[in-house]
């Protein structure tokens, strides 16, 4: 999987932050994700770390494995009034690859949330979760 390439591309081109939920402290994850407008990452439970912290009306963009599809995030975002999008990878030598250009274009197709008056913290930008969670905002991480 070309996960690190995608993470670096989104960090450089869109200002996303990379957050590794297995390595970063809870404080760092909270600081990076609170109020984010978008999470992007490989479909999986690690996306839920940020889902609980994103702004109302925000989006999750899941990168789906080519050999299975899980609809839990779609149902969860629908129930929470969030938006959901996905990009499906292509099989590649026992793993899978994702077209970086497709990932780059997809956030523009998702709605931009209107800042909520009760949001804990307003953050301009997006958040991306990969296995290393990639989170975007215009604020600096501590």
N, C-alpha and C positions, 0 to 999 in steps of 0.2 A: 504494500500500500504506500502510495506517495504522500502520506500524511504530513510529514515534516515539510515537504515542498509546498503543500497547500497552506500550511500554517504560516510559513515564512512569506509566501506570496500575499496572503491576506494581511499579515502584519505590515508589510512594506507598502502595499497598494491601498489599503483601506484603514490602516491604523489599529487593527485588531491586536489584542494582547494574547500571549500564550500563557495559559495557566494549566499546570499539571496537578490534577487533583490527588495524585498519589504522592507527590513530592512537596507541594506548596502547603503552607500552614493554613489553617482555617481562616485566620485573620486576612491573609493575602487573598484567598479565594473570595471571601466576603467583600473585601475592598474592590476587587476587580469586577465582581459580578453585580453588586448592588446597583439597581437602577438601570442596568444595561437594556438596550433596545433590541438586541438580537443575540442569539446563541447559535453557533454553527459547530457541528462536530459529527464524528462517527456515531451512528445510532447506538445508543446504549444508556445504561443507568447513570453514568457519570454526567450526562446532560441535566439530570435532576438537581445537581448541586447548584446550578445557575438558574434553573427554572423557577425555583422558589424566590429568587431575588430580582428577577427582571421586572421592568415597568409594566403596568397594565397596558394591554394592547400590543405588547412586543411580539417578536417572532422567534421561532426555532427553525433552523435549517438543518435537517438531518442528512448526513451522507450515508446512504443505504448500501449495505453489502449486496452484491448481485445475486446471491443465492438464497436470500430470505428477506422478508419484509415484516416489520413489527409495527402495528398500528397503535401501540400504547401512547406514544407521544402525541399523535394526532388527536386521539380521544381526550387526552389530558389538556392539550392546548385549547380544544373546543370548549371543554367544561370551564376553563379559566378565562375565556374571552381573549385568548392569545391567537396567534396565527402560526401556521405550520407549512413548511415547504420541504422538499427533498430533492436530492440528486442521487441517482443510482450509479454505482461504480460498474466497471466492466471486468469480467474475469481476466486474470493475467498471471500465468505461471503459478497456479495454486493459491494466489492471493487475489487482489483486485486493484485496479487503478481508477482514479477519478480524474476527469477532464478539468483542469484548473480553470479554463475559460468558462466552463459551465457553472462551476462554483462561484466564480467572479460575477457572472451575470445574474444569478438567481436572487441574491438579496435585493436587487433593484425591483424585482417583481413582487416582493412582499410589502404590505402596508407599513408605513412609518407611524409609530404610535404618537398620539397627542399626549404631551406630558400630563401626568395625573397630579392633581393638587396635593394628594396625600403620599406621593412617592417619597420613599426614604431619602433618596438623593437623585437628582436629575443628572443624567450622563448623556452627552451627545455621542452618537456613534452606535456601534454594535458590539456584540460579544460572540465569540466563537469557541465552541468546545470540541476539541478533538480528543484523542486518547490523552494527549496533553491538551488540556482545555485551552482553547484560544479565545480570549475575551477582548472585546474592543470597547474602548471609550476614549474620550479626549483627555481624561485625567491621567495623571501619572500614578503608577503603582508605588506603594510605599517600599 
